[in-house]
Amino acid sequence: MKSAFIYIMASVRVALKIGYIGTNYYGFQIQPDVPTIEAEIFRALEELDIIKSRRDAHFSYAGRTDRGVHARSQVISFDATREISPRMLNSALPDDIFAYAVAYPPQKFNARKDAISRTYRYFLFAPDLSVERMRSAASLFEGVHDFSNFAELDKERRSPIRHVLRLEVRRRGDFVVFDVCARSFLRKMVRKIVAALACIGRGEKDEAWLEDLLAVRVREFIKPVPPFGLVLWDVQYSRDVEFEEDAYALEKINEKLSEQFIFHRTLSAVFRDLME
């Protein structure tokens, strides 16, 4: 009992904001024999002696992202052996995973259970789609609905009922950007919502079709848009969690992202000319 008491007193609850480029990973959650975001985070935390084990750390995360999905503001929480800084963790992480803000919430804070909303952003390359039609149809998703037609229901048999708080659609050059905010999401729910709205934007379907799907008057498979355009954008909490950004970490992250931005813009120009 004495040793357990000493461990509890010596630990500190930590919450971190994490970003990542999910291209090279099989999603966030640890899986056997494949690279995942969570596995890299645990490797770094153990390498720096910030946690002793996953079980003792009471680790939690705000959202489970699928293979190829990115994050701007994933939140993780755990019991650490000492206070840490984002730059400390980044020193042991690969360049495509990065921490940039830290908080020291109450001991029972849970990054998943205490979240009251999550926002995902999707970037759809769609220079010819009608934003006006999609924006009008997007309002149908807001509120409480059965999203059985807009999700890949897992073996846990969770309820398909979800509450979408906000769905915004806007054009940004050749892209249409979707912001979907809800209390919680089902697997592939955002990607299927975007795919359905794209059908509306192309004039292939109408709003009556969406209404039938949301009312589950019909059953229809909707192929989700690809994962590479999806970003876990923001997570909000009910209790006060004061995150402090690490200016040095942000500077270094932006430098690395700028390098990748130039690399991919250059490849885009190469591909365009090769296609021509």
N, C-alpha and C positions, 0 to 999 in steps of 0.2 A: 504493500500500500504506500509505503514511504516513497519508493522510486517513482510510482505513478503520479503521486502528488507533486513531486519535484518536476516531472515532465510537463504537467499541466501549467504549473506556475511559470516555467521557463519558456513556454511557447507563446507566440503572438499570432493573432489572426491577421492574415494579409489578403488583400484583394488587388488584382492587377488587371489593367486593360491591355489586351493583347491584339495585335494585328498580324495577318499573315496572307501570303499568296498561296492559295491551295493547289496550284497546278501540279506540283510534284508529290502530292499526298493523297492517301485513300480516305480522306475525311478527317474529322477532328478526333473521334473516339479511337482508343487503342484497339488494334486488331492484330492477330498473330501473323508474323512473317511479312508484313507490309509496312511502309513508312506512314506514320500518322502525326498530326500536330501534337496531340496529347503525349505520345511517346517521346517526342523531342523535348517537350516541356519537362516531363518527368526526368529524362536523362540529365537535362541541364540543372534542375533543382537538386538532384542527388549528387551530381558532380561537384556542385558548389556547397554541398553539405547544408542546404537550406531546409530540406526535409529528410527524415530518416526512412520513411516508407509511405506509399500511397495510403495505406490503411490508417496509419497514425496521423496523417496530415488532414484527414477529413476533406478531401479534395472535391470541389464542385465546379461546374462551368455553366454559363448562361444558356448556350445553345449548341446543339449537335449539328455541325455542318457536314454535308456529304462530300464525297470525292470531287475534287476540283473546285470547290466553293471557297471563297475568300472571306476575310473578316477585316473590318476597320476597327471594331470595338467589341470583340469577344471579352468576357469578364470571367476570370477564374478566382477562386478563393481557396485558402488552405491554411493550416497551422504550420508556421515556420519556426525554426530554431532561433531566429533573430530577425530584426528589421532588415529589409533589403531595398535596393534601388533598381529601377528598370534597367539602367545601364549595366548593373552587375549581372543580371540575368542574360542580357543580350550578349555579353561576352562569351557565353557558353551555348548560344543558340545559332542555328544557321541563319544566313542573311534574309531568308524569306519568311522568318518568324520573328516578331519583335514586340517587346513590352515598352510602353511609353508613359504609363501613369500608375500610381500606387495609392492605396488607401489602407487604413487600419481600422476596420469596422468592428462592431461588437463581436464577441467570441462565437456566438451562434449564427453569424451571418452566413447565408448560403447563396452562392451566385445564381443558382437555378431557381430555388424555391422563393427567394425574395424578389425576383424580377416581376414587375407588374406589366411590362410591355417590351416587345422586341420589334425592331424595324429592320427589314431587309430591303436592299436596293438592287434592282436588276437593270443592266444595260443591254438593250436589244438593238442590234444593228438593223435598222428598218427605215431606209430613206423614203420609201414609197407608201408607208402605212398612214392611214388617217388617224391622227391623234384625237381629233374631235369625236369620232365615233368611239374610240377606245375610252376616252375620258368620260363620255356619257354612260357607257356600259360599266365602267369601273365602280360607279356608285352603287350598283346592284350587289356588290360583294360586301359592302359595309354593313355592320350589324352582326347578329347571331344567325348562323346558318349551319346546315349539314353539308360538310365539304367532302362527302364520300366520293364524288365525281372529280374532285380536285386534289387528290392525295393518293399516296401509296400506303395503304393501311398495313401496319406491321402486325407481327404475331402477338403483340401485347394486347391487341384488341382494344386500344384506347378509343374513347368516344370521338366520332368524327365531327362533333359540334365544336365550332370555334367562333370567337368574337373578333371580327376585323374592325379595328378602331378607325383606320384611315387607309385610303388607297389613292395615291396621286399619280397622275400620268402627265409627262411633259416632254417636249422635243428638245434635244440638244444636238444640233447639226444633223448628221446622218443617223443618230441614235435616238431611241425613245427610252426615257428613264422612268422606271416604276418604283415608287416607295410604298411598301406595304407594312403597316403597323398593326400588330395584334397582341393579345395577351400571351398566346402561345400558338405554335404552328404544328401541322402534321408534316410527315416526310413528303418532300417534293411539292408541297402545297403552293408555294410562291411560283415555282417554275411552271406548274400546270395552270395557275391563274393567268400568268403572262401569256402562255400559249393560247389560251381561250380568247383573251383580249386581242391577240394578234389575228385570230380568225375573224373577229369583228372588224379590226382595222383593214383587213384585206377585202372585206365585203362578202366573205364566204358564209358567215353566220350573222344572225341578228340577235337583238336583246331578248326576244322571246325564247330563243334557244338557251341562253344563259339562265333565264328564269326557271325553265324546266329542269335544268341541271341542278340548280341550287335547291329547288323544291324536291329533288330526287324523284320527279315524275318519270324521268327516263334515266337509264344507265348508259354511260358512254365512256370509252377509254380516250383520254386526252394525252397525247404524247408531250412530255414536258420539254421546254426549251433547254438548251445545253447548260451545264452547271457553270461554265467559265465566266458567265456574265453576272453571277449572283454574289452579293456581298452582305454579310451580317454587319449592318451599318451602325446600330445603336441599341443599347439596353438601358431601361429605366428601372429605378428601384423605389419602393415605398418608404423605406427607412433612409435616414440621412447617411450617405456614403460620400465622404469628401475625398475625391481623387486629386492628387497633386501630380501635375505633368512634369516630366523630367526634360528640361530644355535641351540638355546635351544629347540625350537619347533621341529626341525628336529631330535634332539637327542631323545626326548621323543617319537616321532612318530616311529622312528626306533626300540626303545625298545618294543613298543606295537606290531609292525609288526613282530618282531623276536619271540615274544611269540606266536603269531598266526601261524607263520611259523612252529615252533616246534610242535604245537598242530596238525596242518593238516598233517605234515609229519608223525607224530605218527599214526594218523588215517589211513593214506595211507598204512602204514605197517600192521596195524590191518586188514584192508579190504583185502589186498593182501593175507594174511594168511587164512582169513575166506573163501575166494574164492577157495583156494587150498584145 
